[in-house]
Amino acid sequence: MGERDEPVFRYTGGCANPDFGPGDRTLRCADHGTGTVTVLSLSPVTDSVKLTDAFVGSTAVLSEDGSTLAVESRRDLEIWDPVRRVRRGALPLNGVAGTSESLFALSSDGKLLASSFRSSGKVEIWDVASATRKITLRTGHAISDRVPLRFSPDGRTLAVLTSPSISSTLFELWDVASGALRVKSAGIPLEFGQGIDSELRVLFSPDGRTVLSGPDQGVLDVATGRRVLAPNLEMSPAKARSRDGLVVVVDKDKIGFWDARTLRHRYDVLPGAEPGNAVAFAPDGKVLALADTTGRIRLWDVPNRRALGLPLAGFLTPKDKAGPDKITTMAFSADGAVLAAVDDAGRFRTHLIAPDKVKSALCALFGPLSEADWRTHIPEIPYRRTC
């Protein structure tokens, strides 16, 4: 219980014979009937990191490989290593950070950052390691606040998707090295009632040859700007794309999987709670992380179309807050072992999810289960070394 007699951790799966682990960082539940011991991490209470000088509503972006986190503070743009959970530095963004005009994107490997002061139409490209500005792109038009900027997988091209009206989008591809506009595509006319009313994403294919963006754009060839697939107006805006060609769309009570190569519907799944907007595929495309509106993260086995275990616990929410803090962005590490998540209160957490890495981490923290502990918790089963 917390200082105000409120629960700080809740587990509804049943817990017989509970016992705290070393350092009170875990809760162990022994089931003598099945001979299993469930170890619950208390990291939602102890392990979230408050980003320095970040504020409620600040923009945070993760690189696709999970190596870099950029979050706006009241003075600058802070750069963090999410896996090591340390602050690496900051970029002096000349008044862009900390305003409603700010818009940011990281390249897939976290080495480049694009920042925009939306009303000016200018986009600055920064080298993250050296904190130096490389070039300024001049689009000549305002940039929509509903659409993130997006680097191509190789970091050589920046996609800018704007929404000049509620019924159309304008898609552009800019050369990062020269600052030149390479491709410009106006969306096809939409019928009455088919407005651009949802948060949009720009999703490159893994090889960077094609790109899926606005609902009126379809699939474009990156080299030429030619429309290779007409838009499917029955498809909601896609939120994430896997390396094997699946894209995810989010509806109120379900998530849909579509084929990125044909824009045809494949199947729907019911996640068990109202889904949020934060979605991420693991690098191999076999696991999908989906944040729900309760602040928890659900993992999905994509090939077998089923949930993977219990939802990952969200952030601890103060008692006087009307609702849970929402997760705004997520990304897997390059090896798929770690999932990083950031909420709208300026906090981030890392979840270790690869079974072999979880076992190694538990063994490093607590060592093997002794024969005495084994006899105490599961005496019906012969002892075997756990680490």
C-alpha positions as CSV (number, residue, x, y, z in Angstrom):
1,M,0.0,0.0,0.0
2,G,1.2,3.5,-0.7
3,E,1.3,6.5,1.5
4,R,-2.4,7.2,0.8
5,D,-3.5,3.6,1.4
6,E,-3.9,2.9,-2.3
7,P,-2.7,-0.2,-4.1
8,V,0.5,0.3,-6.0
9,F,0.5,-3.1,-7.7
10,R,-2.3,-5.5,-8.6
11,Y,-2.2,-9.1,-10.0
12,T,-5.4,-10.9,-10.7
13,G,-4.0,-14.2,-11.8
14,G,-4.1,-15.8,-8.4
15,C,-1.1,-16.0,-6.0
16,A,-0.8,-18.8,-3.5
17,N,1.7,-18.7,-0.7
18,P,3.1,-15.3,-1.7
19,D,6.7,-14.4,-0.7
20,F,8.9,-11.4,-1.6
21,G,12.2,-12.0,-3.3
22,P,15.5,-10.5,-2.5
23,G,15.4,-6.7,-2.3
24,D,11.6,-6.8,-2.5
25,R,11.9,-6.5,-6.3
26,T,9.8,-9.6,-7.0
27,L,6.8,-11.4,-5.6
28,R,6.9,-15.2,-5.8
29,C,3.8,-17.4,-5.8
30,A,4.2,-21.1,-5.3
31,D,1.6,-23.6,-6.6
32,H,2.1,-26.9,-4.8
33,G,-0.5,-28.6,-7.0
34,T,1.2,-28.0,-10.3
35,G,4.8,-27.6,-9.0
36,T,5.3,-24.2,-10.5
37,V,6.6,-20.9,-9.1
38,T,5.3,-17.7,-10.6
39,V,7.7,-14.7,-10.2
40,L,6.1,-11.3,-10.5
41,S,8.2,-8.3,-11.2
42,L,7.5,-5.2,-9.1
43,S,9.2,-3.0,-11.6
44,P,6.0,-1.0,-12.4
45,V,6.5,0.5,-8.9
46,T,10.3,0.6,-8.7
47,D,11.8,0.8,-12.1
48,S,10.2,3.5,-14.2
49,V,12.5,6.4,-15.1
50,K,11.3,10.0,-15.0
51,L,12.9,11.8,-17.9
52,T,14.8,14.9,-16.8
53,D,12.7,18.0,-17.1
54,A,10.2,16.3,-19.4
55,F,6.6,17.4,-18.9
56,V,3.1,16.1,-19.3
57,G,2.2,16.1,-23.0
58,S,5.8,16.4,-24.2
59,T,6.7,14.7,-27.4
60,A,8.8,11.6,-27.2
61,V,10.1,9.4,-30.1
62,L,12.0,6.1,-30.2
63,S,14.2,4.9,-33.0
64,E,12.9,1.8,-34.7
65,D,15.7,-0.3,-33.4
66,G,15.0,0.8,-29.8
67,S,18.5,2.2,-29.3
68,T,17.7,5.9,-29.0
69,L,15.0,7.9,-27.3
70,A,14.4,11.7,-27.9
71,V,12.1,13.6,-25.6
72,E,11.4,17.3,-25.5
73,S,12.0,19.2,-22.3
74,R,11.3,22.8,-21.5
75,R,14.8,23.8,-22.7
76,D,16.0,21.4,-25.4
77,L,15.6,17.9,-26.8
78,E,17.1,15.2,-24.5
79,I,18.7,12.1,-25.9
80,W,18.5,8.8,-23.9
81,D,19.7,5.3,-24.2
82,P,16.5,3.3,-23.4
83,V,18.2,-0.1,-22.9
84,R,21.0,1.2,-20.5
85,R,18.5,3.8,-19.1
86,V,20.9,6.7,-19.2
87,R,20.8,10.2,-20.6
88,R,23.3,10.6,-23.4
89,G,23.0,14.3,-24.1
90,A,20.7,17.0,-25.6
91,L,20.2,18.9,-28.8
92,P,19.8,22.7,-28.8
93,L,16.8,23.1,-31.0
94,N,16.6,26.9,-31.1
95,G,13.2,27.2,-29.4
96,V,11.5,24.3,-31.2
97,A,11.4,22.0,-28.1
98,G,8.8,22.7,-25.5
99,T,6.2,24.2,-27.8
100,S,3.0,23.0,-29.5
101,E,4.8,23.6,-32.8
102,S,7.5,20.9,-32.3
103,L,7.7,17.8,-34.4
104,F,10.5,15.2,-34.3
105,A,11.6,11.9,-35.9
106,L,14.6,9.6,-35.5
107,S,16.2,7.5,-38.2
108,S,15.8,3.7,-37.8
109,D,19.3,3.4,-36.2
110,G,18.9,6.6,-34.0
111,K,21.9,8.4,-35.7
112,L,19.8,11.1,-37.3
113,L,17.0,13.3,-36.0
114,A,14.6,15.5,-38.0
115,S,13.0,18.4,-36.2
116,S,10.4,20.8,-37.5
117,F,8.8,24.1,-36.4
118,R,5.6,23.2,-38.1
119,S,4.3,26.6,-39.2
120,S,7.6,27.6,-40.8
121,G,7.8,24.6,-43.0
122,K,11.5,24.1,-42.2
123,V,12.9,20.7,-41.2
124,E,16.3,20.5,-39.6
125,I,18.4,17.3,-39.9
126,W,20.7,16.7,-36.9
127,D,23.6,14.3,-36.2
128,V,22.6,12.9,-32.8
129,A,26.1,11.8,-31.7
130,S,27.8,15.1,-32.3
131,A,24.7,17.3,-31.7
132,T,25.4,19.2,-34.9
133,R,22.9,20.4,-37.6
134,K,23.6,18.8,-41.0
135,I,21.1,20.5,-43.2
136,T,17.8,22.4,-43.3
137,L,15.0,21.3,-45.7
138,R,12.7,24.1,-46.8
139,T,9.3,22.6,-47.7
140,G,7.6,26.0,-48.3
141,H,4.4,24.9,-46.5
142,A,3.1,24.3,-43.0
143,I,3.5,20.7,-41.7
144,S,0.6,18.9,-40.2
145,D,0.6,18.3,-36.5
146,R,-1.1,14.9,-36.9
147,V,1.6,13.3,-39.0
148,P,5.1,12.4,-37.9
149,L,8.1,12.8,-40.1
150,R,9.7,9.5,-41.2
151,F,13.2,8.5,-42.4
152,S,13.6,5.7,-44.9
153,P,15.3,2.6,-43.5
154,D,18.7,3.7,-44.9
155,G,18.3,7.2,-43.5
156,R,18.9,8.8,-46.9
157,T,15.4,10.0,-47.5
158,L,12.9,11.9,-45.3
159,A,9.2,11.5,-45.9
160,V,6.9,14.5,-45.1
161,L,3.1,13.8,-45.2
162,T,0.9,16.9,-44.8
163,S,-2.8,17.3,-44.8
164,P,-3.7,20.6,-46.6
165,S,-7.4,19.9,-46.0
166,I,-9.6,17.5,-44.2
167,S,-10.1,15.5,-47.4
168,S,-6.6,15.2,-48.9
169,T,-2.9,14.7,-48.2
170,L,0.3,15.8,-49.8
171,F,3.3,13.4,-49.7
172,E,6.9,14.4,-50.3
173,L,10.3,12.6,-50.2
174,W,13.3,14.7,-49.5
175,D,17.0,13.8,-50.1
176,V,18.7,14.2,-46.7
177,A,22.2,14.8,-48.1
178,S,21.3,17.5,-50.6
179,G,18.1,18.9,-49.2
180,A,16.4,18.5,-52.5
181,L,12.8,17.5,-53.1
182,R,12.7,14.2,-54.9
183,V,9.1,13.1,-55.0
184,K,5.8,14.9,-54.6
185,S,2.5,13.1,-54.7
186,A,-1.0,14.5,-54.2
187,G,-3.6,12.0,-52.9
188,I,-6.5,10.9,-55.0
189,P,-9.8,12.8,-54.5
190,L,-11.9,11.4,-51.6
191,E,-15.6,11.1,-51.7
192,F,-17.9,13.1,-49.4
193,G,-17.6,11.8,-45.8
194,Q,-14.1,10.2,-46.3
195,G,-12.1,12.9,-44.6
196,I,-8.6,12.6,-43.2
197,D,-9.7,12.4,-39.6
198,S,-7.3,10.0,-38.0
199,E,-3.6,10.1,-36.9
200,L,-1.6,9.1,-39.9
201,R,1.7,7.1,-40.2
202,V,4.3,6.8,-42.9
203,L,5.5,3.1,-43.3
204,F,8.4,2.2,-45.5
205,S,8.9,-1.4,-46.7
206,P,11.9,-3.0,-45.0
207,D,14.0,-2.6,-48.2
208,G,12.9,1.1,-48.6
209,R,11.6,0.6,-52.1
210,T,7.9,1.4,-51.4
211,V,6.1,3.4,-48.9
212,L,2.5,3.4,-47.5
213,S,1.2,6.6,-46.1
214,G,-2.1,8.5,-46.2
215,P,-5.5,6.8,-46.9
216,D,-5.7,8.6,-50.2
217,Q,-2.1,7.8,-51.3
218,G,-1.9,4.0,-51.6
219,V,1.6,2.5,-52.1
220,L,4.2,4.6,-53.8
221,D,7.5,3.7,-55.4
222,V,10.2,5.6,-53.5
223,A,12.6,6.0,-56.5
224,T,10.0,7.4,-58.9
225,G,7.0,8.4,-56.9
226,R,4.8,6.3,-59.1
227,R,1.7,4.9,-57.4
228,V,2.1,1.1,-57.6
229,L,-1.1,0.4,-55.6
230,A,-4.2,2.5,-55.5
231,P,-5.5,3.3,-51.9
232,N,-8.1,1.0,-50.4
233,L,-10.6,3.4,-48.9
234,E,-12.0,0.6,-46.7
235,M,-8.7,0.4,-44.8
236,S,-8.1,2.6,-41.8
237,P,-4.8,4.3,-41.4
238,A,-2.0,1.8,-40.7
239,K,-0.1,2.0,-37.5
240,A,2.8,-0.4,-38.0
241,R,4.4,-2.7,-40.6
242,S,6.2,-6.0,-40.1
243,R,9.2,-7.1,-42.1
244,D,7.1,-9.8,-43.8
245,G,4.5,-7.5,-45.2
246,L,1.7,-7.2,-42.6
247,V,0.3,-3.9,-41.5
248,V,-1.8,-3.2,-38.4
249,V,-4.8,-0.9,-38.2
250,V,-6.5,-0.1,-34.9
251,D,-10.3,0.2,-34.4
252,K,-12.2,0.8,-31.3
253,D,-12.4,-2.8,-30.0
254,K,-10.2,-4.8,-32.4
255,I,-7.0,-4.7,-34.4
256,G,-6.9,-5.6,-38.0
257,F,-4.1,-7.2,-40.0
258,W,-3.7,-6.2,-43.7
259,D,-1.4,-7.2,-46.5
260,A,0.9,-4.3,-47.3
261,R,1.6,-5.7,-50.8
262,T,-2.0,-5.9,-51.9
263,L,-3.8,-3.6,-49.3
264,R,-6.3,-6.5,-48.7
265,H,-7.7,-7.4,-45.4
266,R,-6.3,-10.6,-43.8
267,Y,-7.9,-11.0,-40.4
268,D,-9.0,-9.3,-37.1
269,V,-8.2,-10.1,-33.5
270,L,-9.8,-9.0,-30.3
271,P,-7.1,-7.7,-27.9
272,G,-9.3,-8.0,-24.7
273,A,-9.2,-4.2,-24.0
274,E,-9.7,-1.1,-26.1
275,P,-6.5,-0.6,-28.0
276,G,-4.5,2.6,-28.0
277,N,-2.4,4.1,-30.7
278,A,1.1,2.8,-29.7
279,V,1.9,-0.3,-31.7
280,A,5.3,-2.0,-32.5
281,F,6.4,-5.1,-34.3
282,A,9.4,-7.1,-33.1
283,P,12.3,-7.1,-35.6
284,D,11.4,-10.6,-36.9
285,G,7.7,-9.7,-37.2
286,K,6.5,-12.6,-35.1
287,V,5.5,-10.5,-32.0
288,L,3.3,-7.4,-31.9
289,A,3.2,-5.1,-28.9
290,L,0.0,-3.2,-28.5
291,A,-0.7,-0.6,-25.8
292,D,-4.3,-0.4,-24.6
293,T,-6.2,2.5,-23.1
294,T,-5.6,1.2,-19.5
295,G,-1.8,1.8,-19.9
296,R,-0.9,-1.8,-20.2
297,I,0.9,-3.5,-23.1
298,R,-0.3,-6.7,-24.6
299,L,2.0,-9.0,-26.6
300,W,0.6,-11.0,-29.6
301,D,2.0,-14.1,-31.2
302,V,1.4,-13.0,-34.8
303,P,1.8,-16.4,-36.7
304,N,-0.5,-18.2,-34.2
305,R,-2.9,-15.3,-33.7
306,R,-3.0,-15.5,-29.9
307,A,-1.9,-13.5,-26.9
308,L,1.5,-14.1,-25.3
309,G,1.0,-14.4,-21.5
310,L,-0.4,-11.7,-19.3
311,P,-0.4,-8.0,-20.2
312,L,2.8,-6.2,-19.2
313,A,2.0,-3.8,-16.3
314,G,1.8,-0.1,-17.1
315,F,3.0,2.9,-15.1
316,L,2.0,3.6,-11.6
317,T,-0.8,6.2,-11.8
318,P,-1.4,8.7,-9.0
319,K,-4.7,8.2,-7.1
320,D,-5.9,11.7,-7.9
321,K,-5.5,11.3,-11.7
322,A,-8.7,10.8,-13.6
323,G,-7.4,8.0,-15.8
324,P,-4.2,6.0,-16.5
325,D,-1.2,7.6,-18.2
326,K,-1.3,6.5,-21.9
327,I,1.7,5.0,-23.6
328,T,2.6,7.2,-26.5
329,T,5.4,5.3,-28.2
330,M,7.1,1.9,-28.1
331,A,10.0,0.1,-29.8
332,F,11.8,-3.2,-29.6
333,S,15.6,-3.5,-29.3
334,A,17.4,-4.8,-32.4
335,D,17.5,-8.3,-31.0
336,G,13.9,-8.3,-29.9
337,A,14.8,-9.0,-26.3
338,V,13.8,-5.6,-24.8
339,L,10.6,-3.5,-25.3
340,A,10.9,0.2,-24.4
341,A,7.7,2.3,-23.7
342,V,7.2,6.0,-23.0
343,D,4.0,7.4,-21.4
344,D,2.4,10.9,-21.7
345,A,3.7,11.9,-18.3
346,G,7.4,11.9,-19.5
347,R,8.4,8.4,-18.0
348,F,9.8,5.4,-19.7
349,R,10.2,1.8,-18.9
350,T,12.0,-1.2,-20.4
351,H,10.5,-4.7,-20.4
352,L,12.8,-7.7,-20.8
353,I,10.7,-10.2,-22.7
354,A,13.1,-12.8,-24.4
355,P,12.9,-16.0,-22.3
356,D,16.6,-16.7,-22.4
357,K,17.4,-13.1,-21.4
358,V,14.8,-13.1,-18.6
359,K,16.4,-16.3,-17.2
360,S,19.9,-14.8,-17.4
361,A,18.7,-11.6,-15.7
362,L,17.0,-13.4,-12.9
363,C,20.0,-15.7,-12.3
364,A,22.3,-12.6,-12.3
365,L,20.1,-10.8,-9.8
366,F,19.1,-13.7,-7.4
367,G,21.3,-16.6,-8.3
368,P,20.1,-20.3,-8.4
369,L,17.3,-21.5,-6.2
370,S,18.9,-23.3,-3.3
371,E,17.9,-26.9,-2.4
372,A,16.4,-25.5,0.9
373,D,14.3,-23.0,-0.9
374,W,13.2,-25.7,-3.4
375,R,12.1,-28.0,-0.6
376,T,10.2,-25.1,1.0
377,H,8.3,-24.1,-2.1
378,I,8.0,-27.2,-4.3
379,P,8.9,-30.3,-2.2
380,E,6.9,-32.6,-4.4
381,I,9.3,-32.2,-7.3
382,P,12.9,-33.5,-7.3
383,Y,15.5,-30.7,-7.1
384,R,17.2,-29.5,-10.2
385,R,19.6,-26.6,-10.7
386,T,17.9,-23.5,-12.1
387,C,20.9,-21.4,-13.1
